[in-house]
Amino acid sequence: MSQECHTTPLRYVIKFITYPRTMSIDYFHQTQLINFLQKDLGISWDSITVALRQQEKSLGSLPMILWQLGLISLNQLDSTFTWLELN
């Protein structure tokens, strides 16, 4: 019987740790990020709202919270980190 492992892949942990802008993002960039999530990745406003509420409690990054809540896939998380690095 195979056992699935649901841990965060190391490359995402490294991106999260080494990219502090994702943790303390200003209003303008947060708005741009939300637009990207909605328009480019097709994330619903309801999903983003849930993650934003969780972000207020945990002070985590929005992309990581979306992924932890199962609201985006690993591919979408990777696309989001790539977008953040370029913007």
Phi and psi in degrees as a GROMACS rama.xvg file:
@    title "Ramachandran Plot"
@    xaxis  label "Phi"
@    yaxis  label "Psi"
@TYPE xy
-89.384  145.738  SER-2
-113.416  124.562  GLN-3
-79.0673  145.693  GLU-4
-112.564  123.501  CYS-5
-107.849  48.2831  HIS-6
-97.8083  159.309  THR-7
-71.5831  126.679  THR-8
-58.8071  141.758  PRO-9
-54.7896  -37.8419  LEU-10
-63.6139  -30.5277  ARG-11
-76.9761  -35.5719  TYR-12
-63.9511  -43.9484  VAL-13
-63.0534  -45.4051  ILE-14
-60.1381  -42.3471  LYS-15
-63.7164  -42.9382  PHE-16
-73.0706  -40.1588  ILE-17
-89.3001  -1.51868  THR-18
-122.03  78.9364  TYR-19
-65.9695  -19.4269  PRO-20
-59.2648  -28.2088  ARG-21
-69.4905  -21.3294  THR-22
-89.7235  -33.516  MET-23
-127.517  74.2054  SER-24
-96.0271  136.98  ILE-25
-77.4947  170.206  ASP-26
-57.4721  -44.7134  TYR-27
-60.4247  -47.7164  PHE-28
-70.554  -33.398  HIS-29
-62.9153  -41.6933  GLN-30
-63.8844  -43.2847  THR-31
-62.4642  -42.0702  GLN-32
-61.5124  -45.3633  LEU-33
-62.3133  -41.3605  ILE-34
-60.9784  -43.2038  ASN-35
-60.7773  -47.2568  PHE-36
-59.2233  -41.5275  LEU-37
-75.2556  -50.3329  GLN-38
-78.5573  -45.0922  LYS-39
-87.6255  -35.8915  ASP-40
-102.941  -10.4942  LEU-41
72.5013  26.8238  GLY-42
-77.7428  132.723  ILE-43
-71.8624  155.263  SER-44
-62.6451  -36.1455  TRP-45
-60.0906  -43.7433  ASP-46
-63.5816  -42.3731  SER-47
-64.9038  -40.8123  ILE-48
-61.7054  -44.2085  THR-49
-58.9642  -45.3646  VAL-50
-66.9112  -38.2192  ALA-51
-64.2084  -39.4258  LEU-52
-63.0054  -42.0401  ARG-53
-67.0192  -36.1193  GLN-54
-62.1699  -38.487  GLN-55
-61.5922  -35.8181  GLU-56
-78.2543  -38.9531  LYS-57
-103.884  -14.4839  SER-58
59.9814  25.5007  LEU-59
-85.0979  176.547  GLY-60
-81.6605  144.007  SER-61
-56.92  -47.0419  LEU-62
-60.2713  -42.1261  PRO-63
-67.0554  -38.2332  MET-64
-65.8294  -43.6017  ILE-65
-56.962  -43.2216  LEU-66
-68.9133  -44.3446  TRP-67
-60.9626  -33.1248  GLN-68
-83.2115  -2.17508  LEU-69
76.9894  22.8447  GLY-70
-93.9878  -14.3943  LEU-71
-136.507  155.934  ILE-72
-85.5114  171.924  SER-73
-62.8109  -36.7342  LEU-74
-64.106  -41.3318  ASN-75
-67.5393  -37.5506  GLN-76
-61.9673  -44.4152  LEU-77
-61.9987  -43.6327  ASP-78
-60.7787  -39.0665  SER-79
-66.447  -44.3271  THR-80
-64.3185  -38.3266  PHE-81
-62.252  -45.5136  THR-82
-59.3858  -44.6062  TRP-83
-62.0827  -39.2762  LEU-84
-65.3212  -31.1869  GLU-85
-88.4288  -13.3708  LEU-86
